[in-house]
Structure formats: C-alpha cells, structure tokens
C-alpha cells in the first residue's frame, strides 16, 4: 500500500493469469506464513526509511526480510523474490546498513537453497502516488508547485539520479515472465536511468505549471520529460482537472486557441455560421492543416501570381485534412445548414508582430 506497491499492484492486476495476495504493515506473521505457503512469486517492497527511532530500520528492513527468507526456505520449493534495496546500501548510515543486511539474508537464501533472488538497488524513484514532503524530491516539487507553495532549494546544482516508477515496474515484471530462473542472488539496475540536477527538475516542473496560462506546452513526449510531466499531472487536484480558454467571438463565429508548442506550432478551433466565409489571405511560409469536425465546408484557393483557381468540398462525415499552400490565397465557407466546427493546426505560434498573413480575397487580382 505504499508508492511502489500501489503501482506494482495496478500493473499486476492487468495480467489475466495472475492472482495477487498482499501483505501490509498491519498484517501478522501468521498471515505472512500463510501467504508465502500459497504463492509462486514474491515482490518484496516492504521497508522503512524515516522511522521514529533507528531500531525500526533493523526491525522492518532486516528482521522482516530474515523472517521471509526462513519461511521461503521451509517451503522446499523455489519461490523467486524481487527485492527493492537502495543505493544507500553502499553507505554507512543506519538505513543503508539495514538494507545491506537484508541483501545478505537474501544472498544467503539463494546460496543455500538455490532460490532465485533479484535485488534492485534503486536510486530516487519518482512517479504517480509518491508521498510529497517525505522522501521524493520530485513528489515534493510537484505537490508544492501545484499548490503554490514555494520550493526550498539549498543547492540547485546538486546532482540527482532518477528512475521512473513505470520503468521500475517493467523491469520487475520481466522476472515474473522469464522462462528460465537464476539459482543465485543477482543484482539488477533499472533502465533507463536519468541524471539531472535539483535546479533543472524544479525548473521543468515550474514550466509545466505555467502552460495553462501561456498555452505553450513543454517538450514532454519522450524520456525524462515524458515521465516527469506525467508525474506532475498526477498531483493536480481533481477540482483543477479542467481549465478555461479565451474565446474570441464575432459575427462569423468563434475562435479558440487550445495549445501551443515551442517548435511545432499550435492547435486551435473555429466555428462559422451557415453561409459565412472565413479566411481570405495567403502566407509566404506559414502552413496550416484544417479538419472539419462538424458540418460541411468548401475551401477556395487561388494562386497569387498565376490566378489559377481550385476549390474542394469536404464534410465531417468523411474526415479529410485540407492544407494551405504558401503562395495560394485561401478561404473556407460553411455550406451546411448548421454551425461548422473546424480544427486548425498551424506550424508556428501566431506572432502579431510578424504574422506572415496577408489579406487577399479569392476574387482579387494581383
């Protein structure tokens, strides 16, 4: 029922051939013995890193692992174990020492009985459902930023190594499905692993928080940025899932900008009343893609030099993207009987000081 446990449970529940039993902090030793006697695989995520007193480190991290090893050994059959250790197992602090001692218990189990053991020394793990203001700086930064609580940063250049919870779980799951099992304790690392700084992580999260006002979304489609943005979103309270957009209205209809990107333009939509024509301009370099998602329309094009003319009619019944071509003036007319709604992508963010948009009606000569 902790951060990693919730995520692992969800992924396991998506598997059609897996039955899940859960052991949590409040359960008894008798329950643990009963569950292990019936299981085929163990994910050992239990641990404490901020106890009331140091003796809890040994009690939870080491002693519980020792008990688990004893119960597994008594089963006289292999029960593979994935164990979440920590990179602090290499350090001489009480937490690290307790995790190191737990590793040794598992290594001993594997050595004596051949029971498969997969040990992960995890760095900072981030993702949805991590507890803020506890042991995840990413969770703290996300939560505080969303709730407009100032971030406290002592050293913005401090390095940090991160792994994303979905990647952690994906690595865990490979052991559940592999055909051949090891007969020893093996150390594993999660891939990919991300290296950054505290200041850079804070800066990225702050930028995510401002895109509802600017409409400019960061580059969040791959790697660390993809994972970090998903994590940030998971801390938005449900009352803020939606946010309003500015609407521009005139006698033709409405125009609303939805989203802007730094390098790949922007998305918007507009409407037009029956019989209304919108547009009547050309571009030198700007390009656009139109998709009529409700209604009927006719697009008109005229080459600004040769006066060559072309038109095409489209309907939302048969989705079709219509592109504007540099050097061709263009407009769009609602030829239906209801309001027309059109999705629009432009390859660049509109710049009022340099719009690359020149009025020229279809009937105008050069």
C-alpha positions in Angstrom: 0.0 0.0 0.0 3.0 2.3 -0.5 4.1 4.2 -3.5 5.7 1.3 -5.4 3.3 -1.2 -4.0 0.3 0.6 -5.5 1.9 0.9 -8.9 3.0 -2.7 -8.9 -0.4 -3.9 -7.8 -2.1 -2.0 -10.7 0.3 -3.4 -13.3 -0.1 -7.0 -11.9 -3.9 -6.6 -11.9 -3.8 -6.0 -15.6 -2.4 -9.5 -16.2 -5.1 -12.0 -16.9 -3.3 -15.0 -15.4 -2.0 -13.5 -12.2 -3.7 -13.8 -8.8 -2.4 -11.3 -6.2 -2.0 -11.7 -2.5 -1.0 -8.7 -0.4 0.9 -8.4 2.9 1.0 -5.0 4.5 2.4 -3.4 7.6 -0.6 -4.2 9.8 -0.6 -8.0 9.0 0.6 -10.7 11.3 3.5 -13.2 11.0 0.9 -15.9 10.7 -0.6 -14.1 7.7 2.9 -13.9 6.1 3.5 -17.6 6.6 0.1 -18.5 5.1 0.6 -16.2 2.0 4.1 -17.5 1.3 2.9 -21.1 1.5 0.5 -20.4 -1.3 2.4 -18.1 -3.6 4.7 -18.7 -6.6 6.5 -15.4 -6.7 7.3 -12.6 -4.2 7.8 -8.9 -4.7 9.4 -7.7 -1.5 8.8 -3.9 -1.4 8.3 -3.5 2.4 10.7 -1.1 4.1 11.1 2.0 6.2 13.4 4.9 5.7 12.0 7.5 8.1 11.3 5.7 11.3 10.6 7.1 14.8 13.8 5.6 16.0 16.8 3.8 14.4 16.0 0.4 15.8 13.0 0.3 13.3 15.5 0.1 10.4 16.7 -3.3 11.6 13.2 -4.4 12.7 11.5 -3.7 9.4 14.2 -3.7 6.8 16.3 -6.6 8.1 14.3 -8.7 10.5 11.2 -8.9 8.3 13.5 -10.0 5.4 15.1 -12.6 7.6 11.7 -14.0 8.6 10.6 -14.1 5.0 13.8 -16.0 4.0 13.1 -18.5 6.8 9.6 -19.1 5.6 10.6 -19.4 2.0 13.4 -21.9 2.8 10.9 -24.1 4.7 8.7 -24.4 1.6 11.3 -26.8 -0.1 10.5 -25.3 -3.5 11.8 -22.2 -5.3 9.8 -19.0 -4.9 11.5 -16.2 -6.9 11.9 -13.0 -5.0 12.3 -9.5 -6.3 13.7 -7.2 -3.6 13.8 -3.4 -3.6 17.0 -2.4 -2.0 18.6 1.1 -2.2 21.8 2.7 -3.5 22.3 3.6 0.2 23.2 0.0 0.9 26.7 1.1 0.0 26.7 3.8 2.7 27.4 3.5 6.4 24.2 5.0 7.7 21.5 3.1 9.7 19.1 2.9 6.7 21.8 1.7 4.3 23.2 -0.8 6.8 19.7 -2.3 7.3 19.2 -2.7 3.6 22.6 -4.2 3.1 21.9 -6.7 5.9 18.6 -7.6 4.2 20.5 -8.2 0.9 22.9 -10.5 2.7 20.0 -12.6 4.1 18.6 -13.0 0.6 22.0 -13.8 -0.8 22.3 -16.5 1.9 18.9 -17.9 1.0 19.9 -18.2 -2.7 23.3 -19.7 -1.9 21.9 -22.4 0.4 18.8 -23.3 -1.4 19.2 -22.1 -5.0 16.2 -19.9 -4.5 16.1 -17.2 -7.2 16.7 -13.7 -5.9 16.6 -10.4 -7.9 18.0 -7.4 -6.0 17.4 -3.9 -7.2 19.5 -1.1 -5.6 17.2 1.8 -6.5 18.2 5.4 -6.7 15.5 8.1 -6.4 12.2 6.7 -7.8 9.5 9.1 -9.0 6.1 8.8 -10.4 2.4 9.0 -9.5 1.3 8.4 -5.9 4.7 9.1 -4.3 4.2 10.9 -1.0 5.2 14.5 -1.1 7.3 16.1 1.6 8.6 12.7 2.6 11.4 11.0 0.6 10.8 12.0 -3.0 12.0 15.5 -4.1 10.1 15.1 -7.3 6.8 14.5 -5.5 7.5 17.4 -3.1 8.3 19.8 -6.0 5.2 18.7 -7.9 2.9 18.9 -5.0 4.2 22.3 -3.8 4.2 23.8 -7.2 0.6 22.7 -7.9 -0.5 24.1 -4.6 1.6 27.3 -5.0 3.9 26.5 -2.1 7.4 28.0 -2.5 10.1 25.4 -3.3 13.1 25.3 -0.9 16.3 24.5 -2.8 19.7 24.6 -1.0 21.8 23.7 -3.9 20.3 23.9 -7.4 23.4 22.3 -8.9 23.2 19.2 -6.7 23.1 16.1 -9.0 20.3 13.6 -8.8 19.8 10.2 -10.3 16.3 9.2 -11.1 14.3 6.2 -12.3 10.6 6.3 -13.2 8.1 4.1 -11.5 6.7 2.6 -14.7 10.2 1.6 -15.8 10.9 0.1 -12.3 7.7 -2.0 -12.6 8.5 -3.0 -16.1 11.9 -4.3 -15.0 10.3 -6.2 -12.1 7.7 -7.8 -14.4 10.4 -9.3 -16.7 11.3 -11.7 -13.9 7.7 -12.8 -13.5 7.5 -13.9 -17.1 11.0 -15.2 -17.9 11.3 -18.8 -18.9 14.5 -19.7 -17.0 15.2 -18.7 -13.4 18.6 -17.9 -11.8 19.7 -20.1 -8.9 21.5 -17.3 -7.2 21.1 -13.8 -5.9 21.7 -11.3 -8.7 22.0 -7.5 -8.6 20.0 -5.5 -11.1 19.5 -1.9 -12.1 16.6 -0.2 -13.7 16.9 1.2 -17.2 16.6 3.9 -18.3 18.3 5.9 -15.5 18.1 9.7 -15.7 20.8 12.1 -14.5 19.8 15.7 -13.7 20.2 18.4 -11.1 17.8 19.6 -8.4 17.5 23.0 -10.1 16.8 21.6 -13.5 14.0 19.3 -12.1 12.5 22.3 -10.3 12.7 24.4 -13.4 10.9 21.9 -15.6 8.1 21.4 -13.1 7.6 25.2 -12.8 7.4 25.4 -16.6 4.7 22.7 -16.6 2.7 24.7 -14.1 2.7 27.9 -16.3 1.4 26.3 -19.5 -2.2 26.7 -18.7 -1.8 30.5 -18.8 0.6 30.7 -21.7 -0.9 27.6 -23.6 2.8 26.8 -24.5 3.4 23.1 -23.6 6.9 21.9 -23.0 8.5 19.1 -25.0 7.0 16.2 -23.0 6.9 13.4 -25.4 10.0 11.3 -24.6 12.3 10.1 -21.8 12.6 12.1 -18.6 10.4 14.9 -19.8 7.6 12.5 -20.6 7.8 10.8 -17.2 8.2 14.0 -15.2 5.2 15.7 -16.9 3.0 12.6 -16.2 4.2 12.8 -12.5 3.4 16.5 -12.3 -0.1 16.0 -13.7 -0.8 13.3 -11.1 -0.6 15.9 -8.3 -3.2 18.2 -9.8 -6.3 18.1 -7.6 -9.5 16.9 -9.2 -11.1 20.3 -8.9 -8.5 21.6 -11.3 -8.6 18.9 -13.9 -10.1 21.4 -16.3 -9.1 25.0 -17.1 -10.8 27.7 -19.2 -9.6 29.1 -22.6 -10.0 32.5 -24.0 -12.7 32.7 -26.6 -12.8 35.3 -29.5 -16.3 35.9 -30.9 -17.6 38.0 -33.8 -20.5 37.8 -36.2 -18.8 35.0 -38.1 -18.4 32.6 -35.2 -15.8 31.7 -32.5 -12.0 31.2 -32.5 -10.3 29.5 -29.6 -6.6 28.7 -29.2 -6.0 25.4 -27.4 -2.4 24.5 -27.2 1.0 25.9 -28.4 4.3 24.1 -28.8 7.8 25.6 -28.9 8.9 24.1 -32.1 5.8 22.5 -33.8 3.2 25.2 -33.9 -0.2 25.4 -32.3 -3.7 24.0 -32.2 -7.0 25.9 -32.2 -10.5 25.6 -33.5 -13.0 28.0 -35.0 -16.7 27.9 -35.9 -18.7 29.6 -38.7 -22.4 30.2 -39.1 -24.2 28.8 -42.2 -23.1 30.8 -45.3 -20.2 32.5 -43.5 -16.8 32.6 -45.2 -13.6 32.9 -43.1 -10.1 33.5 -44.2 -9.3 35.3 -47.4 -5.5 35.6 -47.0 -2.2 34.0 -48.0 1.1 33.1 -46.4 4.7 33.1 -47.7 5.9 30.4 -45.4 3.3 29.6 -42.7 1.4 26.3 -43.3 -1.9 25.1 -41.8 -3.9 22.0 -41.6 -7.7 22.2 -41.4 -10.1 19.4 -40.3 -13.9 19.9 -40.4 -15.1 18.0 -37.4 -18.8 19.2 -37.6 -20.6 20.4 -40.7 -19.9 20.9 -44.3 -17.4 23.3 -46.0 -16.0 24.4 -49.3 -12.3 25.5 -49.5 -11.4 28.0 -52.2 -7.8 28.5 -53.4 -6.3 31.0 -55.9 -2.6 31.2 -56.8 -1.5 34.8 -56.1 0.6 35.1 -59.2 -0.9 32.9 -61.9 -4.5 33.3 -60.7 -5.0 29.6 -61.0 -8.2 28.6 -59.1 -9.2 25.5 -57.2 -11.9 24.5 -54.7 -12.8 21.4 -52.8 -15.8 20.5 -50.7 -15.5 18.4 -47.5 -17.8 17.1 -44.8 -17.3 15.9 -41.3 -18.9 12.6 -42.4 -15.7 11.8 -44.3 -12.8 13.2 -42.3 -10.2 14.9 -44.6 -7.3 17.2 -43.8 -7.0 20.2 -46.0 -3.7 22.0 -46.2 -2.9 25.6 -47.1 -0.1 26.1 -49.6 2.3 29.0 -49.4 1.5 31.5 -52.2 -2.1 30.5 -52.6 -4.8 32.7 -51.0 -7.5 30.6 -49.4 -10.8 30.8 -47.5 -13.4 28.4 -46.2 -17.2 28.7 -46.5 -19.8 27.0 -44.3 -22.0 25.3 -47.0 -24.1 23.4 -44.5 -27.3 24.3 -42.5 -25.7 24.1 -39.0 -22.7 25.7 -37.3 -19.4 24.4 -38.7 -16.6 23.5 -36.4 -13.0 23.3 -37.7 -9.9 22.1 -36.0 -6.8 24.0 -37.1 -3.1 23.3 -36.8 -0.5 26.0 -37.8 3.2 25.1 -38.0 4.2 28.2 -35.9 2.8 30.1 -32.9 1.0 33.3 -34.1 3.2 36.3 -33.8 1.2 39.6 -34.1 4.4 41.5 -35.0 5.2 39.1 -37.8 2.1 37.1 -38.7 3.0 36.1 -42.2 -0.7 36.6 -43.1 -1.6 38.9 -46.0 -5.2 39.7 -46.8 -6.2 38.7 -50.4 -9.8 37.7 -51.3 -10.2 34.9 -53.7 -11.7 37.3 -56.3 -8.9 39.9 -56.1 -6.3 40.2 -58.8 -2.6 40.7 -58.1 
